[in-house]
Amino acid sequence: MLHRVNCTTAALPGLRTVEILTQRSFPRHAHDEYGIGLMLEGGHRSWSGRGQVEAGPCDIITVSPNELHDGIPLRGAPRRWWMLYVEPTVIARLAGDEMAGREFSLPSLADPRLARRIASVLQHLPEASADEATEGLLDLFGELLDPRFDTSVATLPSRSVVRMLERIHDDPRNAPTLAELADIAGLTTYAALRRFRRELGTTPHAYLLQHRVRQAHKAIGAGHTLAEAALLAGFADQPHMTRAFARQLGLTPGQWRTSLKHPPHAP
């Protein structure tokens, strides 16, 4: 099955780009970062907490931190997209309270003018200085967080789901049983499962797996070996981590580590 990935980093720490050409489908997962990008060829259908969408050539794609989403190729054909991922701490540091904690409201939109600006940032980011990267980044966020794109009403998880999430996040290496989560939430097992899926779009077990992948991603970025990252994230072993990592993010832990070792030189 066709699948190619290219990763780059930037002079401004906390930014990375990923270009993917693939026929694969991706299960529901989330990132710790903001994502802004373009569908270059083909198209896919994606579920997110903001609704079901389709993205085709030249469409803009956005994803907010911790937002569950998936991706299915249209008609099984290859599609190619290019994404800029930005750690929330970068936005908080550069823009302060004005943008900190805000989320994108549209998972996909057609805006040729803005799409050209995103393409320009993606193209020039590897060679851009930290100041140039900062300017381009804040310009894009200012556009995408503009009130004219804010068409959704944010909804927070119920208290019972929050309790289940707290248990998963507090000790991801010790997987809770569904019965344990139900007891924490004060619900029956069936009701706990249904409420979790209804509010988050996935099951507790699937959520735990994607959370472990994010923890592994973070550990590798912090300089841990792949074996250490697997242990810290709660995987049984490194092969289990590799399979889950590649299935959810489209690249292997080794590819992610390699991309971090070769940052571009600022001019």
Rosetta silent file (secondary structure, phi, psi, omega in degrees, C-alpha in Angstrom):
SEQUENCE: MLHRVNCTTAALPGLRTVEILTQRSFPRHAHDEYGIGLMLEGGHRSWSGRGQVEAGPCDIITVSPNELHDGIPLRGAPRRWWMLYVEPTVIARLAGDEMAGREFSLPSLADPRLARRIASVLQHLPEASADEATEGLLDLFGELLDPRFDTSVATLPSRSVVRMLERIHDDPRNAPTLAELADIAGLTTYAALRRFRRELGTTPHAYLLQHRVRQAHKAIGAGHTLAEAALLAGFADQPHMTRAFARQLGLTPGQWRTSLKHPPHAP
SCORE:     score description
SCORE:     0.000 S_00000001
   1 L     0.000  134.182 -177.231    0.000    0.000    0.000 S_00000001
   2 L   -63.291  128.620  177.415    1.345    3.419   -0.982 S_00000001
   3 E  -162.914  114.489  178.397    2.664    5.366    2.007 S_00000001
   4 E  -133.699  140.201 -177.892    5.412    8.009    2.063 S_00000001
   5 E  -133.481  137.941  174.791    6.254   10.508    4.803 S_00000001
   6 E  -132.713  125.279 -178.197    8.615   13.482    4.888 S_00000001
   7 E  -117.067  142.249  173.179    9.254   15.439    8.110 S_00000001
   8 E  -137.996  156.895  174.345   11.136   18.697    8.640 S_00000001
   9 E  -114.318  178.526 -174.374   11.780   20.974   11.617 S_00000001
  10 L  -129.425  166.919  176.917   12.255   24.741   11.798 S_00000001
  11 L   -65.060  -27.665  177.021   14.626   27.317   13.265 S_00000001
  12 L   -88.496  112.256 -178.000   11.851   28.229   15.707 S_00000001
  13 L   -58.470  144.209  179.444   11.606   25.363   18.245 S_00000001
  14 L    97.309    2.608  177.792    8.183   23.777   18.595 S_00000001
  15 E  -118.492  143.000  173.050    7.350   23.769   14.878 S_00000001
  16 E  -152.425  154.413  175.333    7.497   20.865   12.449 S_00000001
  17 E  -119.421  147.221  177.849    6.062   20.025    9.045 S_00000001
  18 E  -135.322  124.889  174.108    4.869   16.657    7.803 S_00000001
  19 E  -112.378  127.439 -175.647    4.034   15.803    4.193 S_00000001
  20 E  -127.460  131.837  169.377    2.227   12.503    3.648 S_00000001
  21 E  -117.850  115.704 -171.655    1.272   10.656    0.460 S_00000001
  22 E  -157.966  155.995  169.485   -0.785    7.628    1.393 S_00000001
  23 L  -103.030   -3.222 -174.547   -3.697    5.298    0.754 S_00000001
  24 L   -69.054  153.305  166.333   -3.956    4.388    4.427 S_00000001
  25 L   -98.367  145.482 -179.783   -6.886    5.064    6.699 S_00000001
  26 E  -114.100  133.858  178.919   -6.078    6.478   10.129 S_00000001
  27 E   -72.713  172.093  179.192   -8.019    5.577   13.282 S_00000001
  28 E   -64.723  128.692 -177.637   -9.303    8.190   15.677 S_00000001
  29 E  -154.916  176.405  178.872   -6.401    9.876   17.404 S_00000001
  30 L  -141.776  163.036  176.004   -5.288   13.284   18.656 S_00000001
  31 L  -118.679  156.259  173.672   -2.180   15.460   18.691 S_00000001
  32 L   -79.450  -12.118 -172.178   -0.744   17.631   21.433 S_00000001
  33 L  -107.509  165.759  163.847   -0.179   20.338   18.830 S_00000001
  34 E   -74.638  148.622  174.439   -2.151   22.670   16.605 S_00000001
  35 E  -130.506  130.568  176.440   -2.199   21.550   12.975 S_00000001
  36 E  -131.722  129.119 -179.569   -2.604   23.786    9.905 S_00000001
  37 E  -164.222 -169.899 -176.809   -2.222   22.426    6.410 S_00000001
  38 E  -133.157  142.108  167.589   -3.385   21.813    2.877 S_00000001
  39 E   -84.351  119.219 -174.714   -4.774   18.877    0.933 S_00000001
  40 E   -92.789  -41.064 -179.358   -2.543   18.824   -2.156 S_00000001
  41 E  -143.165  150.525  178.699   -3.886   15.859   -4.134 S_00000001
  42 L    67.817 -154.089 -179.480   -6.849   13.510   -3.810 S_00000001
  43 L  -168.792  165.331  175.451   -9.111   13.817   -0.826 S_00000001
  44 E  -147.322  162.260  176.254  -10.305   12.240    2.379 S_00000001
  45 E  -106.189  136.079 -175.510  -13.251   12.069    4.705 S_00000001
  46 E  -136.324  137.497  171.293  -12.619   12.869    8.331 S_00000001
  47 E   -97.108  140.361  171.352  -14.614   12.667   11.537 S_00000001
  48 E  -149.106  171.817  177.043  -13.893   15.164   14.305 S_00000001
  49 L   -63.407  -12.668  179.151  -15.645   16.636   17.297 S_00000001
  50 L   -97.435    5.451  177.000  -16.549   19.516   14.995 S_00000001
  51 E   118.396  170.574  178.977  -18.427   17.272   12.574 S_00000001
  52 E   -85.046  131.043 -177.841  -17.932   15.042    9.535 S_00000001
  53 E  -138.277  161.347  169.606  -16.064   16.729    6.698 S_00000001
  54 E  -122.280  142.867  177.707  -14.460   16.055    3.357 S_00000001
  55 E  -125.787  131.928  178.403  -11.326   17.779    2.152 S_00000001
  56 L  -120.570 -174.448 -177.145  -10.207   17.923   -1.472 S_00000001
  57 L   -52.818  133.444  178.891   -7.352   19.541   -3.405 S_00000001
  58 L    75.097   -0.298  175.432   -6.429   23.060   -2.163 S_00000001
  59 L   -74.103  145.963  176.808   -8.724   22.767    0.872 S_00000001
  60 E   -86.978  139.230  178.896   -7.317   23.997    4.187 S_00000001
  61 E  -118.847  135.730  175.003   -7.179   21.478    7.063 S_00000001
  62 E  -133.654  151.824  174.714   -7.011   22.426   10.741 S_00000001
  63 E  -147.802  138.356 -179.957   -6.863   20.476   13.984 S_00000001
  64 L   -97.427  158.812  178.046   -6.690   21.753   17.566 S_00000001
  65 L   -56.502  137.875  177.322   -4.688   20.187   20.408 S_00000001
  66 L    70.181    8.043 -179.740   -6.361   17.112   21.928 S_00000001
  67 L   -83.163  118.470  176.667   -9.022   17.021   19.188 S_00000001
  68 L   -70.673  137.994  178.659   -9.909   13.465   18.207 S_00000001
  69 E  -159.783  164.417  175.473  -10.123   12.923   14.463 S_00000001
  70 E  -134.831 -169.021  179.435   -9.563   10.241   11.840 S_00000001
  71 E  -162.213  124.909 -178.282   -8.951   10.112    8.090 S_00000001
  72 E  -127.650  126.802 -179.011  -10.287    7.862    5.301 S_00000001
  73 E   -66.660  140.291  176.952   -9.237    8.210    1.643 S_00000001
  74 H   -70.501  126.852  179.383  -12.035    8.966   -0.790 S_00000001
  75 H    57.073   21.769  177.448  -12.726    5.931   -2.974 S_00000001
  76 H    71.395    9.617 -176.827   -9.577    4.300   -1.593 S_00000001
  77 L   -85.426  154.633  177.550   -7.369    6.507   -3.778 S_00000001
  78 L   -62.201  149.411  171.893   -4.065    8.021   -2.598 S_00000001
  79 E  -138.528  154.321 -177.386   -4.147   11.547   -1.191 S_00000001
  80 E  -129.406  129.598  176.684   -1.349   13.915   -0.294 S_00000001
  81 E  -137.483  160.683 -173.871   -1.402   16.594    2.370 S_00000001
  82 E  -131.559  122.701 -173.578    1.092   18.946    3.981 S_00000001
  83 E  -124.289  144.716  168.378    0.778   20.006    7.620 S_00000001
  84 E  -107.184  122.815  177.320    2.413   22.472    9.967 S_00000001
  85 E  -107.846  134.928 -173.476    2.283   21.328   13.611 S_00000001
  86 E  -131.111  124.391  177.678    2.753   23.912   16.362 S_00000001
  87 L   -68.075  135.542 -178.900    3.155   23.254   20.079 S_00000001
  88 H   -55.426  -31.263 -179.807    0.609   25.263   22.122 S_00000001
  89 H   -63.407  -28.420  178.245    3.403   26.630   24.323 S_00000001
  90 H   -66.082  -46.410 -179.927    4.807   28.419   21.268 S_00000001
  91 H   -65.835  -41.396  179.142    1.531   30.264   20.684 S_00000001
  92 H   -61.937  -38.859 -178.357    1.140   31.039   24.381 S_00000001
  93 H   -73.031  -38.354 -174.981    4.668   32.471   24.505 S_00000001
  94 H   -83.712  -33.268 -173.896    4.403   34.502   21.304 S_00000001
  95 H  -115.571   -9.520  177.640    0.817   35.755   21.546 S_00000001
  96 H    63.303 -147.689 -174.998    0.005   35.535   25.254 S_00000001
  97 H   -65.383  -20.327 -176.044   -3.597   35.601   26.425 S_00000001
  98 H   -62.040  -33.751 -178.870   -4.835   36.862   23.085 S_00000001
  99 L  -122.896  -16.438 -174.450   -4.544   33.405   21.490 S_00000001
 100 L   -56.995  130.060  175.690   -3.624   31.017   24.326 S_00000001
 101 L    81.765   -4.935 -179.471   -6.092   28.163   24.675 S_00000001
 102 L   -77.402  158.368 -176.658   -8.158   29.088   21.633 S_00000001
 103 L  -127.694  153.159  173.364   -9.260   26.444   19.148 S_00000001
 104 L   -73.565  144.357 -178.635   -9.964   26.299   15.429 S_00000001
 105 L  -100.387  -24.221 -177.844  -13.660   25.997   14.639 S_00000001
 106 L  -111.931  118.598  179.394  -13.562   24.666   11.062 S_00000001
 107 L   -72.214  -20.584  178.373  -11.778   21.350   10.381 S_00000001
 108 E  -152.567  138.932  177.138  -11.790   22.066    6.645 S_00000001
 109 E  -152.952  155.072  178.033  -12.423   25.178    4.582 S_00000001
 110 L  -107.602  113.608  179.226  -11.956   26.493    1.060 S_00000001
 111 L  -150.707   90.659 -173.635  -10.202   29.862    0.919 S_00000001
 112 H   -54.690  -39.543 -179.062   -7.789   30.138   -2.049 S_00000001
 113 H   -63.514  -48.192  179.642   -6.124   33.309   -0.764 S_00000001
 114 H   -67.978  -35.191  178.224   -5.410   31.862    2.669 S_00000001
 115 H   -60.731  -38.817  178.198   -4.400   28.516    1.125 S_00000001
 116 H   -65.769  -36.921  178.108   -1.693   30.295   -0.881 S_00000001
 117 H   -67.962  -39.785  177.231   -0.372   31.917    2.283 S_00000001
 118 H   -63.591  -43.565  179.387   -0.261   28.580    4.097 S_00000001
 119 H   -60.978  -38.606  179.806    1.564   27.010    1.154 S_00000001
 120 H   -65.680  -43.360  178.258    4.122   29.832    1.210 S_00000001
 121 H   -62.235  -45.965 -179.416    4.783   29.369    4.945 S_00000001
 122 H   -61.487  -40.783 -177.530    5.144   25.601    4.538 S_00000001
 123 H   -67.900  -39.818 -173.266    7.482   26.000    1.583 S_00000001
 124 H   -95.573   -9.557 -174.917    9.801   28.540    3.188 S_00000001
 125 H   -57.500  -43.711 -177.333    9.735   27.355    6.810 S_00000001
 126 H   -59.370  -28.654 -178.917   12.765   24.999    6.623 S_00000001
 127 H  -102.505   -4.230 -174.598   15.035   27.871    5.514 S_00000001
 128 L   -74.518  148.698  172.623   13.330   30.681    7.454 S_00000001
 129 L   -72.987  169.559  179.592   14.962   32.419   10.396 S_00000001
 130 H   -61.321  -39.149  179.297   13.256   32.283   13.787 S_00000001
 131 H   -65.893  -42.041  179.315   11.899   35.828   13.262 S_00000001
 132 H   -65.634  -41.107  178.529   10.532   34.984    9.822 S_00000001
 133 H   -64.095  -40.633  178.898    8.937   31.798   11.141 S_00000001
 134 H   -61.617  -45.175 -179.087    7.352   33.733   14.015 S_00000001
 135 H   -61.834  -48.105 -179.422    5.873   36.323   11.679 S_00000001
 136 H   -64.254  -39.194 -179.293    4.405   33.735    9.311 S_00000001
 137 H   -64.256  -50.656 -177.984    3.058   31.632   12.171 S_00000001
 138 H   -66.190  -32.226  177.140    1.262   34.453   13.972 S_00000001
 139 H   -63.273  -44.634  179.985   -0.139   35.727   10.684 S_00000001
 140 H   -66.814  -43.523 -179.821   -1.738   32.336    9.965 S_00000001
 141 H   -64.800  -38.314  177.742   -3.119   31.933   13.477 S_00000001
 142 H   -61.070  -37.842  177.740   -4.557   35.428   13.371 S_00000001
 143 H   -69.326  -50.307 -172.481   -6.408   34.534   10.176 S_00000001
 144 H   -73.785  -20.408  175.903   -7.677   31.121   11.246 S_00000001
 145 L   -98.007   12.055  177.261   -8.829   32.332   14.664 S_00000001
 146 L   -63.883  142.502 -178.527  -10.659   35.267   13.092 S_00000001
 147 H   -55.920  -25.394 -177.994  -14.294   35.498   14.293 S_00000001
 148 H   -67.580  -19.065  177.102  -15.601   34.977   10.750 S_00000001
 149 H   -94.400   -2.220 -175.357  -14.415   31.358   10.956 S_00000001
 150 L   -91.043   89.530 -176.296  -15.955   30.806   14.401 S_00000001
 151 L  -111.666    1.918 -174.758  -19.190   28.964   13.591 S_00000001
 152 L  -110.909  161.558  175.092  -19.202   26.325   16.316 S_00000001
 153 L  -112.249  119.585 -176.834  -20.261   26.220   19.932 S_00000001
 154 L   -68.216  138.437  176.557  -17.696   24.577   22.219 S_00000001
 155 L  -124.588  137.150 -179.465  -18.964   21.740   24.389 S_00000001
 156 L  -100.410  150.822  176.618  -17.122   20.342   27.393 S_00000001
 157 L   -61.596  151.313  175.979  -17.179   16.711   28.544 S_00000001
 158 L   -67.234  164.626 -178.217  -19.581   15.872   31.335 S_00000001
 159 H   -60.571  -37.667 -179.129  -18.219   15.465   34.846 S_00000001
 160 H   -65.318  -39.290  178.375  -18.468   11.671   34.630 S_00000001
 161 H   -71.196  -37.513  176.352  -16.375   11.590   31.440 S_00000001
 162 H   -58.391  -41.723  179.015  -13.897   14.044   32.958 S_00000001
 163 H   -62.881  -40.888  178.252  -13.405   11.630   35.870 S_00000001
 164 H   -65.491  -41.341  178.482  -12.719    8.767   33.465 S_00000001
 165 H   -63.877  -39.675  178.829  -10.238   10.898   31.506 S_00000001
 166 H   -60.467  -40.505  178.958   -8.447   11.903   34.706 S_00000001
 167 H   -64.459  -43.733  179.745   -7.936    8.234   35.572 S_00000001
 168 H   -64.390  -43.949 -176.509   -6.527    7.457   32.125 S_00000001
 169 H   -71.855  -33.672 -177.283   -4.236   10.488   32.129 S_00000001
 170 H   -68.541  -30.573 -176.216   -2.989   10.004   35.687 S_00000001
 171 L  -150.169   67.604 -176.718   -1.665    6.482   35.074 S_00000001
 172 L   -65.894  -20.353  179.647   -1.679    5.503   31.373 S_00000001
 173 L   -75.908  -19.419  178.311    0.813    2.692   32.004 S_00000001
 174 L  -111.098   91.182 -172.921   -1.706    0.936   34.236 S_00000001
 175 L   -63.420  125.373  177.122   -4.691    0.460   31.958 S_00000001
 176 L   -76.426  150.005  172.663   -8.007    0.763   33.832 S_00000001
 177 L   -78.853  161.383  176.946  -10.749   -1.752   33.196 S_00000001
 178 H   -62.411  -36.763  178.688  -14.070   -0.544   31.882 S_00000001
 179 H   -63.213  -38.780  178.336  -15.622   -1.592   35.194 S_00000001
 180 H   -64.538  -43.647  179.120  -13.115    0.585   37.074 S_00000001
 181 H   -63.428  -40.531  179.463  -13.899    3.586   34.886 S_00000001
 182 H   -62.887  -40.431  179.234  -17.619    3.024   35.319 S_00000001
 183 H   -64.725  -41.674  178.120  -17.204    2.928   39.087 S_00000001
 184 H   -61.815  -38.968 -177.436  -15.188    6.165   39.015 S_00000001
 185 H   -81.719  -11.710 -177.642  -17.882    7.815   36.899 S_00000001
 186 L    72.908   32.737 -177.708  -20.730    6.496   39.056 S_00000001
 187 L  -127.855  166.203  170.188  -22.329    4.755   36.073 S_00000001
 188 L   -71.389  162.526  179.340  -23.071    1.238   34.927 S_00000001
 189 H   -57.264  -45.824 -179.384  -20.487   -0.303   32.608 S_00000001
 190 H   -62.609  -46.205 -178.110  -22.816    0.072   29.633 S_00000001
 191 H   -65.160  -37.703  178.804  -23.693    3.687   30.460 S_00000001
 192 H   -63.248  -45.325  179.716  -20.025    4.613   30.975 S_00000001
 193 H   -63.008  -46.830 -177.912  -19.044    3.195   27.598 S_00000001
 194 H   -63.692  -42.477 -178.315  -21.946    4.855   25.790 S_00000001
 195 H   -68.554  -41.016  179.011  -21.362    8.235   27.395 S_00000001
 196 H   -60.285  -48.581 -178.940  -17.609    8.166   26.729 S_00000001
 197 H   -65.433  -41.652 -177.985  -18.166    7.285   23.064 S_00000001
 198 H   -63.455  -39.659 -175.541  -20.982    9.806   22.630 S_00000001
 199 H   -86.251  -30.999 -176.049  -18.947   12.693   24.061 S_00000001
 200 H  -112.767  -11.238  176.379  -15.460   11.852   22.744 S_00000001
 201 L    80.884   12.573  179.418  -16.204    9.805   19.653 S_00000001
 202 L  -156.334  170.449  179.284  -14.185    6.766   20.692 S_00000001
 203 L   -87.092  161.411  177.274  -14.030    4.033   23.329 S_00000001
 204 H   -57.040  -40.910 -179.130  -11.933    4.262   26.509 S_00000001
 205 H   -64.603  -44.703  179.870   -9.552    1.555   25.255 S_00000001
 206 H   -65.747  -36.840  177.704   -9.003    3.283   21.900 S_00000001
 207 H   -64.002  -43.543  179.064   -8.543    6.613   23.675 S_00000001
 208 H   -60.133  -41.134 -179.073   -5.931    5.091   25.995 S_00000001
 209 H   -63.782  -45.650 -179.764   -3.999    3.708   23.017 S_00000001
 210 H   -70.017  -29.669  176.031   -3.862    7.035   21.209 S_00000001
 211 H   -66.025  -39.539  177.302   -2.933    8.767   24.481 S_00000001
 212 H   -63.653  -38.569  177.432   -0.002    6.368   24.861 S_00000001
 213 H   -61.770  -42.049  178.966    1.118    7.200   21.321 S_00000001
 214 H   -64.862  -37.793  177.894    1.098   10.892   22.188 S_00000001
 215 H   -66.188  -39.106  177.740    3.127   10.203   25.325 S_00000001
 216 H   -65.785  -42.678  177.753    5.647    8.218   23.275 S_00000001
 217 H   -56.937  -43.806 -179.213    5.804   11.012   20.691 S_00000001
 218 H   -68.394  -40.869 -178.572    6.551   13.488   23.476 S_00000001
 219 H   -65.726  -41.114  178.336    9.158   11.225   25.113 S_00000001
 220 H   -65.026  -41.592  177.654   11.053   10.723   21.853 S_00000001
 221 H   -61.796  -27.640  179.639   10.968   14.476   21.249 S_00000001
 222 L   -84.092   -2.289  175.227   12.479   14.947   24.716 S_00000001
 223 L   104.697    3.098  178.289   15.447   12.737   23.782 S_00000001
 224 L   -72.795  152.464  174.480   14.499    9.339   25.210 S_00000001
 225 L   -68.768  165.831  179.964   15.437    6.193   23.312 S_00000001
 226 H   -63.302  -39.629  179.071   12.669    4.277   21.557 S_00000001
 227 H   -64.404  -41.777  178.326   12.776    1.554   24.202 S_00000001
 228 H   -64.826  -41.421 -179.731   12.534    4.140   26.977 S_00000001
 229 H   -62.709  -40.886  178.665    9.671    5.899   25.228 S_00000001
 230 H   -61.332  -43.125 -179.927    7.756    2.639   24.912 S_00000001
 231 H   -66.784  -46.000 -178.724    8.172    1.959   28.617 S_00000001
 232 H   -63.135  -33.797 -178.058    7.271    5.502   29.690 S_00000001
 233 H   -83.124  -11.651  177.163    4.152    5.497   27.530 S_00000001
 234 L    95.750   12.461  176.974    2.949    2.165   28.897 S_00000001
 235 L   -77.879  151.373 -179.759    3.423   -0.083   25.859 S_00000001
 236 L   -63.055  -35.991  178.245    4.245   -3.735   26.446 S_00000001
 237 L  -163.702  177.608 -177.263    7.361   -3.389   24.270 S_00000001
 238 H   -64.108  -41.268  178.003    8.875   -1.351   21.461 S_00000001
 239 H   -59.523  -38.417  176.791    7.191   -3.282   18.595 S_00000001
 240 H   -61.120  -42.320  178.170    3.766   -2.591   20.141 S_00000001
 241 H   -63.015  -44.342 -177.109    4.633    1.115   20.263 S_00000001
 242 H   -61.034  -44.549 -179.281    5.889    1.115   16.687 S_00000001
 243 H   -63.629  -45.983 -178.685    2.718   -0.464   15.298 S_00000001
 244 H   -67.113  -41.433 -179.111    0.404    1.899   17.189 S_00000001
 245 H   -60.426  -50.373 -177.408    2.562    4.962   16.403 S_00000001
 246 H   -67.047  -37.017 -178.828    2.668    4.261   12.660 S_00000001
 247 H   -66.770  -37.389 -175.909   -1.022    3.411   12.476 S_00000001
 248 H   -88.195  -38.848 -172.641   -2.103    6.641   14.134 S_00000001
 249 H  -106.136  -11.311  176.701    0.485    9.176   12.971 S_00000001
 250 L    85.260   -2.490  175.842    1.593    7.765    9.629 S_00000001
 251 L  -138.489  156.182 -178.849    5.284    7.582   10.513 S_00000001
 252 L   -81.668  161.121  174.524    7.322    5.252   12.687 S_00000001
 253 H   -57.094  -36.283  178.790    8.943    6.307   15.968 S_00000001
 254 H   -64.859  -39.418  177.418   12.309    5.933   14.245 S_00000001
 255 H   -65.169  -39.398  178.389   11.291    8.319   11.452 S_00000001
 256 H   -64.325  -44.268  179.336   10.111   10.845   14.040 S_00000001
 257 H   -63.604  -42.335 -179.620   13.397   10.561   15.956 S_00000001
 258 H   -62.549  -39.522 -179.870   15.449   10.928   12.768 S_00000001
 259 H   -63.428  -28.239 -179.282   13.590   14.090   11.765 S_00000001
 260 H   -77.473  -19.889 -175.423   14.538   15.642   15.113 S_00000001
 261 L   -84.399   -9.756 -175.321   18.241   14.966   14.592 S_00000001
 262 L  -128.383   62.235  176.709   18.531   17.088   11.459 S_00000001
 263 L   -67.453  146.277  179.155   17.082   20.547   12.138 S_00000001
 264 L   -69.232  157.182  178.220   17.643   23.087    9.357 S_00000001
 265 L   -87.988  130.267  177.973   20.225   25.817    9.824 S_00000001
 266 L   -70.178  139.122  179.397   18.831   29.293   10.297 S_00000001
 267 L   -69.795    0.000    0.000   20.167   31.748    7.709 S_00000001
